[in-house]
């Protein structure tokens, strides 16, 4: 079950929507990519738990290249509100859960794959203050290209069932308060595992990308 910080005491607890089957998510600071990415991540994970995510906020179109979940433009939080993604001290309505991203400075991924920015943000705990440098974005761009190359290579092998241990660890990390660094480390360990068949690695990475949104299978067939 997805666990996020409670709005009251900040302790992570199970997310139980006020409306059965629907998870309402509000983005309070969409002028920065990080809150938008976190709301998108919550929505993607919610769907695995058979919840339809309803994301809203004063959402601009400038971050569309980050593969964000479609959001409804709204000037105020809905009620009842299940999850708000808002900076510390910012207006967030009356959510059951409050995700407070750390501060992040301006970023300019010009000349790079826009999803390199998404990967760079996923590599860090969301509560951590972050100032990405051009070198950070270039490193993320190279890592993204490397993973896509591996996925393309693995796709040439016969399909095999996903390794339950790796996939379980990956999903468990995401459910545990959006633990993306641990999730990414799990995938790195899977990629380096010389015992797991390539076909199994391909299936696992393709499945994981439903949550990461990095277009990891983009190079397959090329």
C-alpha positions, 0 to 999 in steps of 0.5 A: 500500500502506498504510504505518504506523510500525514498532513498533521504530524508528517508521519508516513501512513497508508493512503486511503482516499476519501472517495472510493476508487479515486485519489485526488492530488493537488499541485500547489507549485507547478512553476517548478518541475519537482512538484509536478513530477511528484504529483505524477509519481503519486498518480502512477503509483496510485493506478497500481493500487487500482485507484483513479488519480485526479490531479489538479492545480494551476498547472502550466504546459511548460513541463509537458516534455517530462511525461507528466500525468494529465492534470486539470487546471484549477485555481484552488484545491478540491475538497475532499483532498487526499494528497497535496504537493506543496512547498513548506508553508505554502497553501495546500488546502486540507489534504489528508497527506502532504508531500513537501518537496525540498527546494530546487533551483532553476534548471535548463536541460536545453540540448539534452533529452528533457527526460534527463531532468526527470531522471536527475530528480528521481535520483534524489530523495524528494525532501532533499534541497537540490541544486542541479548543475549542468554536469548533473543533467549531462550525467543523467542524460548519459545514464538515460542513454545507457539504460535505453541501450541496455533495454534495446539489447535485452529486447533481442532475447526471448521473454522471461518472467520478471524476477519477483525479488527485484520487482518487489523491492522496486515497488516497495521502495516507491510505496514507502514515501516515494523512495525513488533513490532506492527504487533506482538502486534496485534497477541498477542492481538488476541491470548488473546481475549476471544471473538474471536472463536478459529477457527477464531484465527487459520485462522488469525494466519495461514494467518499472518504466510505467512508474518512472516515465523515462521512455526506457524502451524508446530504442527497441527495434532501432 
